[in-house]
Each structure stands twice: as C-alpha cells, then as structure tokens.
Amino acid sequence: MHNFRNLNVWQKSVDLAVKVYFTTKEFPSEEKYGIVSQMRRASVSVPSNIAEGSAKSSKKVFCNSLETSLGESYELETQLEISKRVGLISEKDSELLENDLVEIQRMINGLKSKIASQS
C-alpha cells in the first residue's frame, strides 16, 4: 500500500486536472455538457484511479488501477486533440497540456513497471 499523496505522478496529475478545469472554463457555454464535461471527467479520473489503486493490498489490483488511469489519460489526450482541431483551444495551450500529459503517462508506465517487478 502506498500513500498516494507522496506519489509524484498523483501530484502532477492533480495539477493537470486543475489546469484542465481552468482551460475548459474558457470554452463556449454550449460545450459545458459536451467536451468540457468529458475532459474534466477524464482529467479527474487519472489521479483518482491512482489514489484508489494505492489503497489496494494487491499489487495486481494497483497495476490494474494504473492501467485505467493510463486509459483515461489517452482519452484526455484525444479530447485535447479534438479541441485543438475545432478551435476550442489554442495550439500553445494544447501543447502545454499535452506535454504535462505525456510526462504523466511515462510516470504511470514507470510506476506500473516498478510495482510489477516487485511481485
């Protein structure tokens, strides 16, 4: 069992979720129940699944939670790309969020490998 608050990947993914909230606040109001809702949900799910998995006593279950977290991050990456292509987010803002997201994805994969090797 890990203290999720001490995991750098959890801290960075919470920071990213906050950035997504502030960024999507600027999206048009008609997107509130569309891509805004989806992006916020996916961004919150990344650290939430890390936290949930860290509470499990089984390393396999923790790895499964990290897999889910990784899947949510790819979902968010797709939503960022769509937002950029339809002009809801600037190229610069998209790039900043994507850079954070790629770093988080690497960190999730690294943590998953570390946990799996401890089995």
Secondary structure, 3 states (H helix, E strand, C coil): CCCHHHCHHHHHHHHHHHHHHHHHCCCCHHHCCCHHHHHHHHHHHHHHHHHHHHCCCCHHHHHHHHHHHHHHHHHHHHHHHHHHHCCCCCHHHHHHHHHHHHHHHHHHHHHHHHHHHCC
